[in-house]
Amino acid sequence: MTHSLILPMAAQVAYAAFLYVLLTVARAPAIWGIGRRADGSNPFGVFEPRISANLSNQFEWPLLFFAACLALLPHPPSPVALALAWLFVAGRIAHGIVQILTRNVRLRGLVFTINFLAVLGLWVVVLRTRG
């Protein structure tokens, strides 16, 4: 039987993989000439640096998410841990949408707060489980 925390971890990995694909598509006009506008410009040029930045973000705070989930794997998953893990994944996706499609830094900060608190909550669960 698969441990329930594996699923949100896999979802986070799938999201990062999706961002790699999205970045490849966004860079295709500049790198391979595929999808270039008639004037030679990249129609995704405005989004490429935002996608790249969001992909880089997947190797920052999410590492603490994975560490907390791995620390909890030897134990039966609590409903709180599962809810926090899925909240984190949903928050990462929402953060990506805001970061890639808008320049609204305030909204991005608010959405990031969801991720931040979800991971802190997971670490509280880790400490209570270990303590």
C-alpha positions, -999 to 999 in steps of 0.1 A, spaced: 0 0 0 13 34 -9 18 59 19 -7 88 14 20 115 16 37 100 -15 8 114 -36 12 151 -28 50 146 -31 45 131 -66 21 159 -75 48 184 -66 73 166 -87 48 165 -116 43 202 -113 80 208 -115 82 186 -146 53 205 -161 73 238 -156 102 222 -174 80 214 -204 64 249 -202 99 265 -202 110 244 -231 79 255 -251 84 292 -241 121 290 -252 114 272 -285 110 303 -307 143 318 -295 162 285 -295 148 265 -324 128 292 -343 96 271 -337 67 294 -333 85 326 -340 64 356 -350 68 370 -385 90 397 -372 113 371 -356 102 378 -320 93 352 -294 56 353 -286 63 339 -252 92 362 -245 74 380 -216 66 347 -199 99 329 -203 118 347 -174 87 343 -152 85 305 -159 122 302 -153 120 320 -120 90 299 -109 109 267 -118 139 279 -98 115 285 -69 107 247 -69 142 240 -55 139 264 -26 110 262 -1 96 229 -16 128 211 -3 116 217 32 82 202 21 98 171 8 120 168 40 90 170 62 70 145 42 100 121 42 103 125 80 67 115 83 68 85 60 77 59 87 45 69 106 8 65 97 -3 97 79 -24 120 100 -53 138 83 -37 171 93 -4 162 76 -23 151 45 -43 183 44 -12 204 48 7 185 21 -22 190 -4 -26 226 7 11 231 -1 8 216 -36 -23 236 -44 -5 267 -31 25 261 -52 4 258 -83 -15 289 -74 18 307 -68 30 296 -102 -1 309 -119 2 343 -102 40 345 -108 38 335 -145 6 353 -156 8 385 -135 32 410 -121 12 413 -89 39 409 -63 15 415 -34 -8 387 -45 22 364 -51 34 371 -15 -1 363 -1 -2 330 -21 33 322 -10 22 326 26 -1 296 21 29 275 11 50 289 39 24 281 66 16 247 52 53 237 54 57 251 89 25 232 99 40 200 85 71 205 106 50 210 137 34 176 128 69 161 124 80 174 158 49 162 175 53 128 158 89 125 169 85 140 203 
